[in-house]
């Protein structure tokens, strides 16, 4: 078995997309980031990702993105696969960050479909082909049409899979379940398909998905990982039970733009200082009350949190 094939076997389950914690002065809180990563690994997350959508990459400078990746890779220390998000709306920045991921020892890079630009399918092919050819690192495409305003066609994905050996999978934050079925049909069952839509994490496993990269893992890493664990061990009923058990939490965490509800929730759990950089901000007081109620339902509230949370 080749090294790439071995990695494809390891990159399965719950790859947790960690938030980027900020201090009260808006600087990156690297100590809290280390604590969060250790908590995730100890709780059973199968992999770690940073600087994806949940990590507020567009609010970070290029230097900060590299620093966050460096902190993360050192903290992970080979215990689980590490897959940072290296995509940007800018092609050269994406190349730079993906090369940095390779340099620091990341296991793979997750590269988002460029947002705001709305490139054509031909342009998307050239963008990803150039990155794959320029950096010798396994690449997971990140297709999230709700954020990018363009959906990568199945034909484009299949063409890249055919032409680029190191493009090994895709994170589909795509509510079109017919689309994700056709990704595996056209790319082959060994192509790594991850759900980025919380309510599709369990269903994606049923069609042959490799796992999921779910923001909800930030709140309940063990339980989110267990959906995959039960499925992989053949206990479909228990996996399904956990899927429905997590739905109230999934629902409330996406009533405002991710990761605003997540950071409010983590603040209530006394895991972070609940701070986002503008133009993002915490949810309304009304939604925060609802988040608090849902956390209380799961027994997740900290007794140490003041009224600011």
C-alpha positions as CSV (number, residue, x, y, z in Angstrom):
1,X,0.0,0.0,0.0
2,X,1.4,3.4,-1.0
3,X,1.8,6.2,1.5
4,X,-1.0,8.1,-0.2
5,X,-3.3,5.0,0.1
6,X,-2.4,4.7,3.8
7,X,-3.3,8.4,4.4
8,X,-6.6,7.9,2.7
9,X,-7.4,5.1,5.1
10,X,-6.5,7.4,8.1
11,X,-8.4,10.5,6.9
12,X,-11.8,9.1,8.0
13,X,-14.3,10.0,10.6
14,X,-14.7,13.3,12.4
15,X,-12.1,15.9,11.3
16,X,-12.8,18.7,13.7
17,X,-12.7,22.2,12.2
18,X,-11.4,24.2,15.2
19,X,-12.4,27.8,15.8
20,X,-9.7,30.5,16.0
21,X,-9.8,31.8,19.6
22,X,-9.2,35.5,20.1
23,X,-8.2,37.4,23.2
24,X,-10.1,40.5,24.4
25,X,-7.7,42.7,22.4
26,X,-8.5,40.7,19.2
27,X,-5.1,39.0,19.0
28,X,-5.0,35.3,18.4
29,X,-5.1,33.2,21.6
30,X,-2.5,30.5,20.8
31,X,-2.6,29.0,24.3
32,X,-6.4,28.5,24.1
33,X,-6.0,27.0,20.6
34,X,-3.6,24.4,22.1
35,X,-6.1,23.6,24.8
36,X,-8.9,23.2,22.3
37,X,-6.8,20.9,20.1
38,X,-5.8,18.7,23.0
39,X,-9.4,18.5,24.2
40,X,-10.5,17.4,20.8
41,X,-7.9,14.7,20.5
42,X,-8.5,13.4,24.0
43,X,-12.3,13.4,23.3
44,X,-11.9,11.2,20.2
45,X,-11.8,13.5,17.2
46,X,-10.2,11.6,14.3
47,X,-8.5,14.6,12.8
48,X,-7.9,18.3,13.3
49,X,-8.4,21.2,10.9
50,X,-7.8,24.9,11.4
51,X,-8.3,28.0,9.3
52,X,-11.3,26.7,7.5
53,X,-14.6,28.5,7.4
54,X,-15.1,27.9,11.2
55,X,-11.7,29.4,11.8
56,X,-12.5,32.8,10.4
57,X,-9.7,32.8,7.8
58,X,-10.8,35.9,6.1
59,X,-10.4,37.8,9.4
60,X,-6.8,36.6,9.7
61,X,-3.7,38.0,8.1
62,X,-1.6,35.7,6.0
63,X,1.0,35.7,8.8
64,X,-1.6,34.8,11.4
65,X,-2.9,32.0,9.3
66,X,0.6,30.5,9.1
67,X,1.1,31.0,12.8
68,X,-2.2,29.2,13.6
69,X,-1.2,26.3,11.4
70,X,2.2,26.1,13.0
71,X,0.7,26.1,16.5
72,X,-1.8,23.5,15.5
73,X,0.7,21.1,13.8
74,X,3.0,21.3,16.9
75,X,0.1,20.6,19.2
76,X,-1.3,17.8,17.2
77,X,2.2,16.3,17.1
78,X,1.2,13.4,14.8
79,X,-1.4,12.0,17.1
80,X,-4.1,12.4,14.4
81,X,-4.1,13.7,10.8
82,X,-3.8,17.4,10.5
83,X,-5.6,19.1,7.5
84,X,-5.5,22.9,7.6
85,X,-7.6,25.1,5.3
86,X,-5.3,26.9,2.9
87,X,-7.7,28.3,0.4
88,X,-8.3,32.0,-0.4
89,X,-10.1,34.2,-2.9
90,X,-6.6,35.0,-4.1
91,X,-4.8,32.3,-6.2
92,X,-1.2,33.3,-5.1
93,X,-2.2,33.4,-1.5
94,X,-3.7,29.9,-1.8
95,X,-0.4,28.7,-3.4
96,X,1.6,30.3,-0.6
97,X,-0.5,28.9,2.2
98,X,-0.6,25.4,0.7
99,X,3.1,25.4,0.3
100,X,3.4,26.5,3.9
101,X,1.2,23.6,5.0
102,X,3.5,21.2,3.2
103,X,6.6,22.8,4.8
104,X,5.3,22.6,8.3
105,X,4.3,18.9,8.0
106,X,0.5,19.0,7.4
107,X,-0.9,15.6,6.3
108,X,-3.1,17.3,3.7
109,X,-4.5,20.7,2.7
110,X,-8.2,21.7,2.4
111,X,-8.6,24.2,-0.4
112,X,-11.9,26.1,-0.7
113,X,-13.5,27.0,-4.0
114,X,-12.5,30.7,-4.3
115,X,-15.3,32.9,-2.8
116,X,-16.6,36.2,-4.1
117,X,-14.9,35.8,-7.5
118,X,-17.5,33.4,-8.9
119,X,-15.0,31.7,-11.3
120,X,-16.2,29.6,-14.2
121,X,-15.8,25.8,-14.2
122,X,-12.9,26.1,-16.6
123,X,-11.2,28.6,-14.3
124,X,-11.9,26.5,-11.2
125,X,-10.2,23.6,-13.0
126,X,-7.1,25.7,-13.8
127,X,-7.0,27.1,-10.2
128,X,-7.0,23.6,-8.5
129,X,-4.9,22.0,-11.2
130,X,-2.2,24.6,-10.8
131,X,-2.2,24.2,-7.0
132,X,-2.1,20.4,-7.2
133,X,0.8,20.5,-9.7
134,X,2.7,23.1,-7.6
135,X,2.6,21.5,-4.2
136,X,3.3,17.9,-3.4
137,X,0.6,17.5,-0.7
138,X,-2.7,15.6,-0.7
139,X,-5.5,18.1,-1.4
140,X,-9.1,18.0,-0.3
141,X,-11.3,20.4,-2.3
142,X,-13.8,22.4,-0.2
143,X,-17.1,23.0,-2.1
144,X,-19.4,25.4,-0.2
145,X,-21.7,27.1,-2.6
146,X,-23.5,29.0,0.1
147,X,-20.4,30.9,0.9
148,X,-18.7,31.1,-2.5
149,X,-21.7,31.8,-4.8
150,X,-20.5,29.1,-7.2
151,X,-20.9,25.3,-7.1
152,X,-18.2,23.1,-8.4
153,X,-19.8,20.8,-11.0
154,X,-19.4,17.0,-10.7
155,X,-17.7,17.0,-14.1
156,X,-15.1,19.5,-12.9
157,X,-14.5,17.5,-9.7
158,X,-14.2,14.2,-11.7
159,X,-11.8,15.8,-14.2
160,X,-9.5,17.1,-11.4
161,X,-9.6,13.7,-9.7
162,X,-8.6,12.0,-13.0
163,X,-5.8,14.5,-13.8
164,X,-4.3,15.1,-10.3
165,X,-3.2,12.1,-8.2
166,X,-2.9,14.3,-5.1
167,X,-6.5,15.5,-5.2
168,X,-7.9,12.8,-2.9
169,X,-11.3,14.0,-1.8
170,X,-13.8,16.8,-1.3
171,X,-15.6,18.4,1.6
172,X,-19.2,19.0,0.3
173,X,-21.1,21.7,2.2
174,X,-23.8,21.2,-0.3
175,X,-27.5,20.5,0.5
176,X,-28.0,18.9,-2.9
177,X,-27.7,15.2,-2.0
178,X,-28.1,14.2,-5.6
179,X,-24.9,16.1,-6.4
180,X,-22.9,14.4,-3.6
181,X,-24.1,11.0,-4.7
182,X,-22.9,11.7,-8.2
183,X,-19.5,12.8,-6.9
184,X,-18.8,9.3,-5.7
185,X,-20.4,7.8,-8.8
186,X,-18.1,9.8,-11.1
187,X,-14.9,9.9,-9.0
188,X,-15.0,6.4,-7.6
189,X,-15.8,5.0,-4.2
190,X,-12.2,5.5,-3.0
191,X,-12.5,9.3,-3.4
192,X,-12.8,10.8,0.1
193,X,-16.2,12.5,0.5
194,X,-16.8,14.5,3.6
195,X,-20.0,16.2,4.7
196,X,-19.8,19.8,5.7
197,X,-23.5,20.0,6.3
198,X,-24.3,18.9,9.9
199,X,-27.6,17.2,9.1
200,X,-26.0,15.2,6.3
201,X,-23.1,13.8,8.3
202,X,-24.8,10.6,9.0
203,X,-26.6,10.2,5.7
204,X,-23.2,10.8,3.9
205,X,-21.8,7.7,5.6
206,X,-24.6,5.7,4.2
207,X,-23.7,6.4,0.6
208,X,-20.0,5.7,1.1
209,X,-18.7,9.0,2.6
210,X,-15.3,9.0,4.5
211,X,-16.7,11.1,7.3
212,X,-17.4,14.8,8.0
213,X,-15.9,18.1,8.9
214,X,-18.6,19.4,11.2
215,X,-18.5,22.7,13.1
216,X,-20.6,21.1,15.8
217,X,-17.6,19.0,16.8
218,X,-16.3,22.2,18.5
219,X,-19.0,21.8,21.1
220,X,-19.4,18.0,21.5
221,X,-16.3,16.4,19.9
222,X,-16.7,13.0,21.5
223,X,-20.4,12.6,20.5
224,X,-19.8,13.9,17.0
225,X,-17.0,11.4,16.5
226,X,-19.1,8.6,17.9
227,X,-21.6,8.9,15.0
228,X,-18.8,7.7,12.8
229,X,-17.4,5.2,15.4
230,X,-20.8,3.4,15.7
231,X,-21.3,3.4,12.0
232,X,-17.8,2.0,11.3
233,X,-18.4,-0.7,13.9
234,X,-21.7,-1.7,12.3
235,X,-24.0,-0.3,15.0
236,X,-26.2,1.6,12.6
237,X,-29.0,2.1,15.0
238,X,-26.8,3.8,17.6
239,X,-25.2,6.0,14.9
240,X,-28.7,7.0,13.8
241,X,-29.8,7.7,17.4
242,X,-26.8,10.0,17.9
243,X,-27.6,11.7,14.6
244,X,-31.0,12.7,15.9
245,X,-29.8,13.4,19.4
246,X,-27.4,16.1,18.0
247,X,-30.1,17.8,15.8
248,X,-31.2,20.5,18.3
249,X,-27.6,21.5,18.8
250,X,-26.9,21.5,15.1
251,X,-30.0,23.6,14.5
252,X,-29.2,26.4,17.0
253,X,-25.6,26.6,15.9
254,X,-26.6,27.7,12.5
255,X,-29.3,30.3,13.3
256,X,-26.6,32.9,12.7
257,X,-23.5,32.8,10.6
258,X,-20.9,30.3,11.6
259,X,-18.9,30.6,13.8
260,X,-20.8,33.3,15.8
261,X,-23.1,30.9,17.6
262,X,-20.2,28.4,18.2
263,X,-18.1,31.1,19.9
264,X,-21.0,32.2,22.0
265,X,-21.6,28.6,23.0
266,X,-17.9,27.9,23.8
267,X,-17.9,31.1,25.9
268,X,-20.8,29.7,27.9
269,X,-18.9,26.5,28.3
270,X,-15.9,28.5,29.6
271,X,-13.7,27.1,26.8
272,X,-12.8,30.5,25.2
273,X,-13.3,34.2,25.5
274,X,-16.2,34.6,23.1
275,X,-14.8,37.1,20.7
276,X,-15.0,37.5,16.9
277,X,-13.3,40.1,14.7
278,X,-15.5,42.5,12.9
279,X,-17.3,42.4,10.6
280,X,-18.4,39.2,12.5
281,X,-19.9,39.5,15.9
282,X,-21.7,37.5,18.5
283,X,-25.4,36.6,18.0
284,X,-28.3,38.6,19.3
285,X,-29.1,38.4,23.0
286,X,-32.3,36.5,22.1
287,X,-30.3,33.8,20.2
288,X,-27.7,33.6,22.9
289,X,-30.5,32.8,25.4
290,X,-31.7,30.0,23.0
291,X,-28.1,28.7,22.7
292,X,-27.8,28.7,26.5
293,X,-31.1,26.7,26.8
294,X,-29.9,24.1,24.3
295,X,-26.5,23.8,26.0
296,X,-28.3,23.3,29.3
297,X,-30.3,20.5,27.7
298,X,-27.1,18.7,27.0
299,X,-25.6,19.5,30.4
300,X,-22.8,21.6,28.8
301,X,-23.0,24.9,30.7
302,X,-20.1,26.0,32.9
303,X,-20.8,27.3,36.4
304,X,-17.8,29.6,36.0
305,X,-19.2,31.8,33.3
306,X,-20.3,35.4,34.0
307,X,-23.1,37.3,32.4
308,X,-20.8,38.3,29.4
309,X,-21.3,34.8,27.9
